[in-house]
């Protein structure tokens, strides 16, 4: 139906209710992700990608599209240049690394994020595991060497991971639970909305300020242990 002014005003003023992962839940999930079962092919290929989502707060399609030329070890930055299409595939040989129009991100923009120590350790493990001596290739390939598939990750890894760690699933898109947890944690730890929005790929800080700042009531912040 046609959206009236009253409907738009009600939508803007609607309080966002979501539940980020707690400290205990994140520790349990990361502990499992960093010790995959060597006999489980799905865990070996999808656990590192899941850990990357926890460590960066990026959208699933943007993290799954990393290739090794995006990683600048000397500059300490990781460049976000493309996204995996929801339907179809990307051919790495035909993909022009310098042309983001081949598979643009959700906003159509490019940006970079800092490679902090946990992310650096993850990338080092990935390079040693699969791509010793190679300068190109997917950072998180599937079992056939191509890019990851969202449906396979969701059904074969994410759902089973939550059950194994006894963590209650969140309502809505699976990857948003990790994205919201990252943004919430970053704000509680003192980073500004502008800094956080630049890292997770928002074009402006408006989304972070309107959604997460309204959610983070300082009088109801977690305990000191949770913030740590």
N, C-alpha and C positions, 0 to 999 in steps of 0.2 A: 504494500500500500504506500501511498505518498507520505513521506515523512514531514510532519508538521514541526513548527518551531518548538512546541511543547514536547514533542517526542525527542528532538535533538537535545533540548535542555535536560530532560530526564536522563538521557544516555550519558551526557557529560557529568552529571552530578551523581551517577550511580557509583556506589562504593565498590571498589575492586576487592574481592575476597579470594585469596589464594594462600596456600600454605607452603612456604619454602621448606627444604629439607633442614632438619635440625643438625646440630653438631654430631650427635651420636649416629644419626643416619648417614651423614656424609662420610664419617670415619669408617663405618661398616661397609659402605659401598666402595669406597676407594681401596680399602684393604682387599676386598674381593677382586676389584679390577686390576690391581697390581700383582696378583698371583693367579693368573689363569691356569686352567687345567691343560696341560700339554697335549692331552689326548683329544681335547675338544677343539675341532677346527674353527667353529664359530667364535668361541671365546678368544682364540689366538688372533683372529682377524678383527673382531668388533670391540673387544675390551679396550684396546688403546684409543680408539675413536671415542668411546663413551667417556673415558678419563679426560680426553681433550675437551669435551663439552663441559665437564665439571670445572676445568682449569681456566676456561676462556669465556664462558657464557655466550658463545656464538650460536647462531642458528645451525641446525644439523646439516642443512644443505651446503652451508659455507665452510664448515669444518671438514666435511667429507670430500670437498673439492680441492684440498691442499695438494700441491705437487712440490717436489723437493726444491725447484728453483724459487719457490715462494719464501723459503727459509733463508734468512740472512744471518748466519752465525756471527760474522764479523761485526755487523751493525746491531745485533741483538734484537732484531725485529722480525715479525712474521707478517707477510703481506696477504691480505684477503682480497682476491681479485675476481672470483667467480663463485657460482653455486651449482650444485648438481640439480639438473632438471627433475621435476617430480615424475615426469613420464619420459621415457627414452633414455639414451645413454650419451656419454661424451667419449669421443675417440681421442686418446692421448696423442697419437701420432699426427692427427689433423688439427689438434687444438693449438691455436696461436697464443702462446703465453702472454704476448704483449697486447693482445686485443681482448678486452673484457666483454666485448659485444658477443663473443662466442657463447657465453653462459653467464650473463650478468648476475650480480647479487640482487637481493630483494629490493634494495634502494637504487640499484644501478650505479653505485659509487664504489670506489676502492679505498681501503684504509689499511693501516698496519697496527699491530699490537705488540707490546713488549714481550720478549721471551724471558719470563721469570724462571727461577731455578726449577720448580716442579715441571714446568712445560719443557724446559731444556732437557731434563732427565728423560722425559717421555720421548722426545724426538730422538735422543741418542739411542734409546732402546730400540726404537723403530728402525733407525738406520742400520744398526748392528744386526738386527734380526732378519731384515729382508733385502736391504739395498746397499750392501757393502760394495764400495767402488763405483756405484752408479750415481749420476748427477741428475737424472730425471726419473719420473715415475710417481705414482700416487703414494702419498704418505700413509694412507690407510686403505690399502687395496682389499678387494674381496678374495675369495678362495681361488678365483681364476685369474687374478692379476688386474682386473678392471676396477672401476670405482665402486664404492659401497652402495647398497640398495636400502632405502629407508624401511620398506616393508619387511625385508629379511632381518634387519637389525631389530626392529620393534618386536617381531614375533619370536625370533630365535634367541635373542640375547636379553633385551631390556626387561621384558615381562618375567622371564625366568630369573634374572638378576635380582629383581625386587623380591620375588618369592624366596630366593636363597638367603637373602640378607634380612628377611622378615621386615621389610619396609613397605608401608602402605602406599599404593599407587596414588598419584595426584590426579585430580579431575582435569580433563583437557588434553592437549597435545603433550606427548611424553617429553620431548626435548625442552619444552617450556619450563618444566619443573626445575631442570638444571640451570636454565637461563635465569629464571627468577631467583633461584638460590644464589647464583653468582652476583647478580645486581644488588640484591638485598644485603648480602655479606659485605660487598664493596662500600655501600652507603653507610652501613653501621660502623665499618672500620675507618670512616672519615674521608673517603674520597668524594669529590664533588660530583653532582649530577652531570656536569659537562665532561669531566674526565671519564666517567663510567659510560655515558652515551657514546662517546667517541670510540671506546674499546669494543662495545657490542654491536656497533654498526647502525645506530640511530642517526638520522640526519640532523636532528636538533635535540637538545636536552629536554624538550617539552614532555615527551613520553615518560621519561624517568621522573621528572618533577611531579607530573600530574598523577601518575599511577603509583609509583613506589614511595614518593614522599608522603602521599596521603595514607599509604598503608603503614608506613613506619612511624607510628606515634611514639615519640621519645619516652613518654611515661610508661609505655608498655614494651620497651625494648627488652631483648633477652638479658639474662644475667651476664656477669663479667666473664664467666667460663664460656658461655655461648658465643660472646663477641670474640673472645680469643680464638 
